[in-house]
Structures are given as C-alpha cells and as structure tokens.
Amino acid sequence: MATIKSIRSTIPSRYQKIKDNVSEFFIMLDRVYSFVLRFFKEVFLPPYEFKEVVKQCYEVGVRSFTLISLTGFIVGVIFTKQSRPSLTNFGAESWLPSLVSIAIMKALAPLVTALIAAGKVGSSIGAELGSMRVTEQIDAMEVSGTKPFKFLVCTRVIATTIAIPLLATYTALIALLGGYLNVSQNEGTSFTTFMEQAFEPLTFVDFWASLSKAVVFGFTIGIVGCYQGYNSTKGTEGVGKAANGAVVTAMFLVFIEEVLIVQIAGWFR
C-alpha cells in the first residue's frame, strides 16, 4: 500500500518537472528572440561605435591569425595526404587538386574557421561580458546613461560577422597552399597547374555558399557569446558557465547551419 502511494506521489512530481523544463525552454527561446531582435533594432541607430568595431575586429581577426594559419595549413596537408591513396587505387591522382579545392572551399575552410573561432573568440566574449555582468560594470554603464548593449554587444557581433569570413577565406588559401606543397612533393605538379586544376570545378554558387556560411557562422558565434555573457548570473560560477555555454551552443548551431546552407545551395546547382 505504501509503495502504491509513493508511486502515485512521484507521478505528479515527474509531470511537473517535465512541465517546468518545457516552460523554461520556451522562456529561453523568447529571451534569445528578444536579444536578437534588440540587436537588429540598435545596430542601425546612432551612435556608431566605429573605433570599438575596429578594435574588436583586431581582437577577433589578428589575434586568431597564427592559430588559423597553422590549422589551415595542417588541414590542407593532411586532407591531401589522406585522399591520395584512394585516388591512386583508381589511377586518378590528377584529380587530387580538384578534390582538395572542392572539399576545402565548400566545407572545410568555413567550418574549421568557425569551430576555432567558437572555441577561442566565443569563449572570450562570453567570459568577458559575463565578468562585466557579475561585477556590475554593465549595470553601472546603464545607470550612467550610456548604452552598454550597443557598445558591448553590437560591436562584437559586427566584428565577428566581418572577421570570420575574412579568416575563412584566408584559411582556404593557406589550406590550398598546404595541399599544393604535398602534391608538388609527390607528383611534381607546378603551382600554376595546381591552381588551374583546383579552381576549375568550382562555380560562383560554391564561392557564394562558402562566403554565406562564414557570414552566418560569424554572426552566430558573436550573438551566442554576447547572449551568454550579457545574461550571466551567479557570480564567478556564472562566468565559467557563460564561456562554456558560448562554445558549446555556438558549435552546435554551426553544424546545424552547415547542413541547412548546404541544402539551400544544392537547390541552386
């Protein structure tokens, strides 16, 4: 009898827990929607923080330059090296430059750049704004009559939206250079021949899709990092959660957006 009563008592509590989780999820979606909508409302209104945008572009782009260069070069070399045995089995080594360029330009360059930026830039933004929130610096800016959202959020999102496509383009070029060095070492292909074969199969849609991906990825990394940091709570613990949440959420959304953009680009081919 006691067991039956305990089971009956746990059923409502489980339903209540599920209900609370669902409610919390939709409340979070509403907050995210309001945050993104606020960004688009304020980004076009004066004052325009050009100096801060340039500063954040430097933080996002230039400070990630070394890491992006090394990663892009390694991606090009490794992908070329791993693809050669499969093409050799079919006697199609001459297709290697085209295969490398298609893989890098269509998928690897923007995706690798976005993942690195999500880990480095996204966590940095989340931790920085989270620290400012828990130390009440943002509240002080609001009381003093300034616009912290525009100065802190809009500038960082604009910077990531601008810098990530530039970094992705640079990553693609460095990766192609790594692929060329590997092909040149094994097949003796000249630089001119490699580049002609690399860009021959690519179309305008491919370049447009790759650039669109990088822009969307950059916006996502910026807005997610800013949202996590700007709404951080619970003191120093909240700063760590904001940084971690910015990385995990941004990476997850990047993969979702990758699938959607590839599908949309496929409709135009």
C-alpha positions in Angstrom: 0.0 0.0 0.0 2.8 2.4 0.9 4.6 1.5 -2.3 1.5 2.3 -4.4 1.1 5.7 -2.6 4.7 6.5 -3.2 4.4 5.7 -6.9 1.3 7.9 -7.2 3.0 10.7 -5.4 6.0 10.6 -7.8 4.0 10.7 -11.0 2.7 14.3 -10.5 6.2 15.4 -9.5 7.6 14.0 -12.7 4.9 15.6 -14.8 5.6 18.9 -13.0 9.3 18.6 -13.7 8.7 18.0 -17.4 6.3 20.9 -17.5 8.9 23.1 -15.8 11.6 22.1 -18.2 9.4 22.7 -21.2 8.3 26.1 -19.8 11.9 27.0 -19.2 12.9 26.1 -22.7 10.3 28.3 -24.3 11.1 31.2 -21.9 14.8 30.8 -23.0 13.7 30.9 -26.7 11.7 34.1 -26.0 14.8 35.7 -24.4 17.0 34.7 -27.3 14.5 36.1 -29.8 14.2 39.4 -27.8 18.0 39.6 -27.6 18.5 39.1 -31.4 15.6 41.5 -32.2 17.2 44.1 -29.9 20.5 43.7 -31.7 18.9 44.4 -35.1 17.0 47.4 -33.7 20.0 49.1 -32.1 22.7 48.2 -34.7 21.3 50.7 -37.2 20.7 53.5 -34.7 23.4 56.1 -33.7 25.8 56.5 -32.1 28.0 54.3 -34.2 31.0 52.8 -32.4 33.4 52.5 -35.3 36.5 52.6 -33.1 35.2 49.8 -30.9 34.2 47.7 -34.0 37.8 48.1 -35.4 39.2 47.1 -32.0 37.0 44.0 -31.8 37.9 43.1 -35.4 41.5 43.2 -34.3 40.8 41.0 -31.3 38.8 38.5 -33.4 40.9 38.5 -36.6 44.5 39.5 -35.9 44.8 37.7 -32.6 43.5 34.5 -34.2 45.8 34.8 -37.2 48.6 32.5 -36.0 46.2 29.7 -34.9 44.2 29.9 -38.1 47.3 29.8 -40.2 48.7 26.7 -38.5 45.3 24.9 -38.5 44.6 25.8 -42.2 47.9 24.6 -43.4 47.7 21.3 -41.4 44.2 20.7 -42.8 45.4 21.1 -46.4 48.4 18.8 -45.9 46.5 16.1 -44.0 43.5 16.1 -46.3 45.7 15.8 -49.4 47.8 13.1 -47.9 44.8 11.1 -46.8 43.0 11.4 -50.1 45.9 10.3 -52.3 45.7 6.5 -51.6 42.0 6.4 -52.5 42.6 8.2 -55.8 45.7 6.1 -56.5 43.7 2.9 -56.4 41.6 4.2 -59.3 44.6 5.8 -61.2 43.1 9.3 -60.7 45.9 11.1 -59.0 45.4 14.0 -61.4 42.1 14.7 -59.8 43.7 15.4 -56.4 43.9 19.2 -56.8 40.2 19.4 -57.8 39.2 17.2 -54.9 41.2 19.2 -52.4 39.8 22.5 -53.6 36.2 21.3 -53.6 36.5 19.9 -50.0 38.3 23.0 -48.7 36.3 25.7 -50.4 32.9 24.1 -50.0 33.1 22.8 -46.4 36.4 22.7 -44.5 37.6 26.3 -44.7 34.5 28.0 -43.2 33.7 25.1 -40.9 37.2 24.8 -39.4 37.4 28.5 -39.0 34.1 28.7 -37.3 34.9 25.9 -34.9 38.3 27.5 -33.9 36.6 30.9 -33.5 33.8 29.4 -31.4 36.4 28.0 -29.1 38.7 31.0 -28.9 36.5 34.0 -29.7 33.2 32.8 -28.4 34.5 31.7 -25.0 36.5 35.0 -24.8 33.4 37.1 -25.4 31.2 35.1 -23.1 33.8 35.3 -20.3 34.5 39.0 -20.8 30.8 40.1 -20.8 30.0 37.6 -18.0 32.7 39.1 -15.8 31.4 42.6 -16.5 27.9 41.5 -15.7 28.7 39.8 -12.3 30.9 42.7 -11.3 28.0 45.1 -12.1 30.0 47.1 -14.7 27.2 46.7 -17.2 24.7 47.9 -14.6 26.9 50.9 -13.9 27.0 51.8 -17.6 23.2 51.7 -17.7 22.9 53.9 -14.7 25.4 56.4 -16.1 23.2 56.9 -19.2 25.4 55.1 -21.8 24.2 52.3 -24.0 26.1 49.2 -22.9 24.2 46.9 -25.3 25.2 48.9 -28.3 28.8 49.3 -27.1 29.4 45.8 -25.9 27.1 43.6 -27.9 26.6 45.2 -31.3 30.2 46.0 -31.8 31.3 42.4 -31.1 28.7 40.8 -33.3 29.5 43.1 -36.1 33.2 42.3 -35.7 32.7 38.5 -35.7 30.4 38.8 -38.8 33.1 40.8 -40.6 36.2 39.0 -39.4 35.1 35.3 -39.7 34.5 35.5 -43.5 37.9 37.1 -43.9 39.5 34.4 -41.8 37.7 31.7 -43.6 39.0 33.0 -47.0 42.5 33.1 -45.6 42.1 29.6 -44.2 41.1 28.3 -47.6 44.1 29.9 -49.3 46.5 28.5 -46.6 44.9 25.1 -46.9 45.3 25.1 -50.7 48.9 26.1 -50.2 49.4 23.1 -47.9 47.7 20.9 -50.4 49.9 22.2 -53.2 53.1 21.6 -51.2 52.1 18.0 -50.6 51.1 17.4 -54.3 54.2 19.2 -55.6 56.4 17.0 -53.4 54.8 13.7 -54.6 53.7 14.4 -58.1 55.9 17.4 -59.1 52.9 19.5 -60.1 53.7 23.2 -60.8 51.9 25.9 -58.8 50.2 27.2 -61.9 48.9 23.8 -62.9 47.7 23.0 -59.4 45.7 26.3 -59.1 44.2 25.8 -62.6 43.0 22.3 -61.7 41.9 23.5 -58.2 39.6 26.3 -59.3 38.3 24.6 -62.5 35.5 22.6 -60.8 34.4 25.5 -58.6 31.4 27.7 -59.6 30.1 31.0 -58.4 27.5 29.2 -56.3 30.3 27.4 -54.5 32.1 30.7 -53.6 28.8 32.3 -52.6 27.7 29.4 -50.4 31.1 29.3 -48.7 31.0 33.1 -48.0 27.4 32.9 -46.8 28.3 30.1 -44.4 31.2 32.2 -43.0 29.0 35.2 -42.5 26.3 33.2 -40.8 28.8 31.4 -38.7 30.4 34.7 -37.6 27.1 36.2 -36.7 26.1 33.1 -34.7 29.4 33.0 -32.8 29.1 36.7 -31.9 25.5 36.7 -30.9 25.8 33.5 -28.8 28.9 34.6 -27.0 27.3 38.0 -26.2 24.0 36.5 -25.1 25.7 34.0 -22.8 27.9 36.7 -21.2 25.4 39.5 -21.2 22.8 37.4 -19.3 25.3 35.7 -17.0 24.4 35.3 -13.3 25.6 33.6 -10.1 28.9 35.3 -9.7 32.2 33.8 -10.8 30.5 30.4 -11.4 28.3 32.2 -14.0 31.3 33.4 -15.9 32.6 29.9 -16.4 29.1 28.7 -17.5 28.8 31.7 -19.9 32.1 30.8 -21.5 31.3 27.1 -21.7 27.8 27.8 -22.9 29.1 30.1 -25.6 31.4 27.5 -27.0 29.0 24.5 -26.9 26.0 26.4 -28.2 27.9 28.1 -31.0 29.5 24.8 -32.2 26.1 23.1 -32.2 24.4 25.9 -34.1 27.3 26.0 -36.6 26.8 22.3 -37.5 23.0 22.9 -37.9 23.6 25.9 -40.1 26.1 24.0 -42.2 23.5 21.4 -43.0 20.9 24.0 -43.9 23.1 26.1 -46.1 24.5 23.1 -47.9 20.9 22.0 -48.6 19.9 25.5 -49.8 23.0 25.8 -52.0 22.2 22.4 -53.5 18.8 23.8 -54.8 20.7 26.4 -56.9 23.1 24.0 -58.6 
